[in-house]
Amino acid sequence: LGTVIDAIHISSTKNDVVLDFFPGSGTTFHSIQVLNNQDDGHRKCILTEQGAYTYSVIIPRIKKIAYTFDWKDGKPKDDKMNGLGVFFKYQRLEQYEE
């Protein structure tokens, strides 16, 4: 996470849109949220993924980070919400054969 935060911090400004074609587990989104929290930025992130794990890995991580940054053993550390709260939208594209 730290390396991605550093890379985005060096290569972007507070109002940029970051595009990630290989989001993996959603680390880029997580990094953007941490940076926005640190410097009051308004960065946005577009993730594109074709794997089925989008619904089991990436979307749950987005929801967790939107709620709070502090987690331990799958539960929030405190009862307070310190996440930024986000609006996210995802689109499922069908193939012609479906």
Summary of the structure (lengths in Angstrom):
residues: 98
radius of gyration: 14.3
end to end distance: 37.1
largest distance: 47.7
contacts: 218
relative contact order: 0.15
helix: 37%
strand: 12%
